[in-house]
Amino acid sequence: MWWEHYGRLAAYVRERGGIPAQNESREARVLYRWVENQRRNHDAGTLTPDRVEALNVLGE
Protein backbone atom coordinates (compact mmCIF):
# COMPACT_ATOMS: atom_id res chain seq x y z
CA MET A 1 0.00 0.00 0.00
CA TRP A 2 2.79 2.45 0.91
CA TRP A 3 4.61 1.87 -2.37
CA GLU A 4 1.37 2.27 -4.31
CA HIS A 5 0.88 5.74 -2.82
CA TYR A 6 4.54 6.49 -3.40
CA GLY A 7 4.17 5.53 -7.07
CA ARG A 8 1.22 7.88 -7.46
CA LEU A 9 3.21 10.67 -5.82
CA ALA A 10 6.25 9.99 -8.01
CA ALA A 11 4.09 10.15 -11.15
CA TYR A 12 2.55 13.42 -9.95
CA VAL A 13 5.98 14.94 -9.31
CA ARG A 14 7.24 13.82 -12.74
CA GLU A 15 4.20 15.25 -14.52
CA ARG A 16 3.89 18.50 -12.58
CA GLY A 17 7.39 19.17 -11.35
CA GLY A 18 6.71 19.22 -7.62
CA ILE A 19 4.87 18.01 -4.57
CA PRO A 20 1.11 18.65 -4.77
CA ALA A 21 -0.51 21.63 -3.11
CA GLN A 22 -3.47 20.90 -0.88
CA ASN A 23 -6.12 22.62 -2.98
CA GLU A 24 -5.07 21.82 -6.57
CA SER A 25 -7.46 18.91 -7.11
CA ARG A 26 -8.98 15.93 -5.32
CA GLU A 27 -6.00 13.77 -6.32
CA ALA A 28 -3.55 16.44 -5.16
CA ARG A 29 -5.37 16.74 -1.83
CA VAL A 30 -5.11 12.98 -1.22
CA LEU A 31 -1.41 12.98 -2.09
CA TYR A 32 -0.77 16.09 0.00
CA ARG A 33 -2.33 14.44 3.04
CA TRP A 34 -0.30 11.29 2.44
CA VAL A 35 2.92 13.35 2.30
CA GLU A 36 1.93 15.10 5.53
CA ASN A 37 1.43 11.70 7.19
CA GLN A 38 4.87 10.60 6.01
CA ARG A 39 6.38 13.76 7.54
CA ARG A 40 4.68 12.97 10.84
CA ASN A 41 5.94 9.38 10.68
CA HIS A 42 9.45 10.65 9.99
CA ASP A 43 9.29 13.05 12.93
CA ALA A 44 8.08 10.21 15.14
CA GLY A 45 10.93 7.98 13.97
CA THR A 46 8.62 5.37 12.46
CA LEU A 47 9.47 5.88 8.78
CA THR A 48 11.93 3.23 7.60
CA PRO A 49 15.24 4.31 6.04
CA ASP A 50 14.33 2.93 2.60
CA ARG A 51 11.16 5.01 2.58
CA VAL A 52 13.00 8.12 3.76
CA GLU A 53 15.47 7.68 0.90
CA ALA A 54 12.69 7.12 -1.65
CA LEU A 55 10.93 10.30 -0.57
CA ASN A 56 14.17 12.27 -0.57
CA VAL A 57 14.77 11.25 -4.18
CA LEU A 58 11.49 12.94 -5.15
CA GLY A 59 12.57 16.16 -3.47
CA GLU A 60 15.84 16.44 -5.42
N, C-alpha and C positions, 0 to 999 in steps of 0.2 A: 504494500500500500504506500509506504513512504517513497519508494523509488518511482511509483506511478505518478505521484504528485510532483516529485522532483522532475520527471520527464516533461510534464506539462509546463512547469516553470521554466525549464531549459528551452523548450520550444518558444515560449512567450518571449523570453529574453533574446533569443536569436532573431525572432520576427520583428520585435519592437525596439530592441536595443537597450533594454533596461528592465529593472524590477517593476512590477505593476503598481500603479497608484490605486488607492482604495476605491475611488469613485469612477474609474474609467469604464467599467462594464461589469456585468455579473461575474464573468470568468475572472476578470482582474481582481474583483473583490474577494473571491474564493481563494485565489492564489496569494493575495496580500495577507489575508488572515492566516494562511498556512505558513507563510514566511514569518509572520509575527510569532506564531507558535514555536517555530524552530529557534527564533531568537530567545524566547523564554526558556526553551529546553537547554540551549547553549549556556545561558546565564545560570541555570540551575545545575549545570554539569552533567546533564543526562543525554546530551547529543553525542553520539559516537564519533571518534576521530575520522572515520571514512566519510561520514555525512558532513562533518564540518568542512573537510577538504573539498567535497563535491560542491557544497554551497559557495565556498570561497572561489572556486573556479568560475562560477557564474558572475561573480562580482569583479572579475579582472577586466 
